[in-house]
Amino acid sequence: MDNLSIFLFAIAGISTLVGAFYLMHSASVSEPMKNYREGTWVKTVTKPVHPEMKDVEPGEQLMGVTFQQRTECDLEEYKDLQARIEQLKSELGGDDEDDDEDDDGDVPAIIGVS
């Protein structure tokens, strides 16, 4: 029984190894990979076109946005923003002391029923 389990384990390991190498080889010789190596990336559309893209012609330029991340803040902009936040808090009645009504953390009394 012990030799049978070792043999089955070895067969499973070898077949997994062969399958992994076959998968890597088939991916490396695929058509998209050949196009990528040549510097042209061409893909044939096989799915239906999204309804919002049906009127878009091939090669038509679409709008794109690139956001720049700011690492510093202007002090005046920051003060204006804080003033606006405080104004909105006062308009909404943002009294922070009344929002935390938790009865000072008291434990509720449990009354036993007999």
C-alpha positions as CSV (number, residue, x, y, z in Angstrom):
1,M,0.0,0.0,0.0
2,D,2.9,2.4,0.8
3,N,4.5,1.8,-2.6
4,L,1.3,2.4,-4.4
5,S,0.8,5.9,-2.8
6,I,4.4,6.8,-3.6
7,F,3.9,5.7,-7.2
8,L,0.6,7.7,-7.5
9,F,2.3,10.8,-6.0
10,A,5.2,10.6,-8.4
11,I,2.9,10.2,-11.4
12,A,0.8,13.2,-10.3
13,G,4.0,15.3,-9.8
14,I,5.5,14.4,-13.2
15,S,2.2,15.0,-15.0
16,T,1.9,18.4,-13.3
17,L,5.4,19.3,-14.3
18,V,4.8,18.2,-17.9
19,G,1.5,20.2,-18.0
20,A,3.2,23.3,-16.7
21,F,6.0,23.2,-19.3
22,Y,3.3,22.6,-22.1
23,L,1.3,25.6,-20.9
24,M,4.4,27.9,-20.9
25,H,5.4,26.7,-24.4
26,S,1.9,27.1,-25.8
27,A,1.7,30.6,-24.4
28,S,5.1,31.6,-25.8
29,V,4.3,30.6,-29.3
30,S,0.8,32.0,-29.4
31,E,-0.3,34.7,-32.0
32,P,-0.6,37.6,-29.5
33,M,2.9,36.9,-28.2
34,K,4.3,36.9,-31.7
35,N,2.7,40.2,-32.4
36,Y,4.0,41.6,-29.1
37,R,7.6,40.6,-30.0
38,E,7.3,42.2,-33.4
39,G,6.2,45.5,-31.8
40,T,2.6,45.4,-33.1
41,W,-0.1,44.5,-30.8
42,V,-3.1,43.4,-32.8
43,K,-6.1,41.7,-31.3
44,T,-9.2,40.5,-33.1
45,V,-12.4,41.5,-31.3
46,T,-14.5,38.4,-30.6
47,K,-17.0,39.8,-28.2
48,P,-20.0,42.0,-29.2
49,V,-19.4,45.7,-29.0
50,H,-20.6,47.6,-26.0
51,P,-23.8,49.6,-26.8
52,E,-22.1,52.9,-25.9
53,M,-19.2,52.1,-28.3
54,K,-21.3,51.1,-31.4
55,D,-21.0,54.4,-33.1
56,V,-17.2,54.8,-32.5
57,E,-15.2,54.2,-35.7
58,P,-11.9,52.3,-35.6
59,G,-9.0,54.8,-35.1
60,E,-11.2,57.5,-33.6
61,Q,-9.5,59.3,-30.7
62,L,-11.2,59.0,-27.4
63,M,-10.9,61.4,-24.4
64,G,-8.4,60.4,-21.8
65,V,-7.5,62.0,-18.5
66,T,-4.2,61.9,-16.7
67,F,-4.3,63.1,-13.1
68,Q,-1.2,64.6,-11.5
69,Q,-0.7,63.8,-7.9
70,R,0.0,66.9,-5.8
71,T,2.6,66.5,-3.1
72,E,2.3,69.9,-1.5
73,C,-0.5,72.3,-0.7
74,D,-0.8,76.0,-0.9
75,L,-1.4,77.5,2.6
76,E,-4.0,79.9,1.3
77,E,-5.9,77.1,-0.5
78,Y,-5.8,75.0,2.7
79,K,-7.1,77.9,4.8
80,D,-9.9,78.6,2.3
81,L,-10.8,74.9,2.4
82,Q,-10.9,74.7,6.2
83,A,-13.1,77.9,6.3
84,R,-15.5,76.3,3.9
85,I,-15.6,73.1,6.0
86,E,-16.4,75.1,9.1
87,Q,-19.1,77.1,7.3
88,L,-20.8,73.9,6.1
89,K,-20.6,72.4,9.6
90,S,-22.2,75.5,11.1
91,E,-24.9,75.5,8.4
92,L,-25.7,71.9,9.0
93,G,-25.8,72.4,12.8
94,G,-22.8,70.2,13.3
95,D,-22.4,70.5,17.1
96,D,-20.0,67.6,17.7
97,E,-20.8,67.4,21.5
98,D,-24.4,66.4,21.0
99,D,-23.6,63.7,18.4
100,D,-21.9,61.5,20.9
101,E,-24.9,60.6,23.1
102,D,-23.7,57.2,24.5
103,D,-24.8,57.7,28.1
104,D,-21.2,58.0,29.2
105,G,-20.6,54.3,28.8
106,D,-22.9,53.1,31.6
107,V,-23.8,49.4,31.6
108,P,-27.6,48.9,31.4
109,A,-29.1,47.2,34.5
110,I,-30.4,43.7,33.9
111,I,-33.4,43.0,35.9
112,G,-34.1,39.3,36.6
113,V,-37.6,37.9,36.1
114,S,-38.6,35.4,38.7
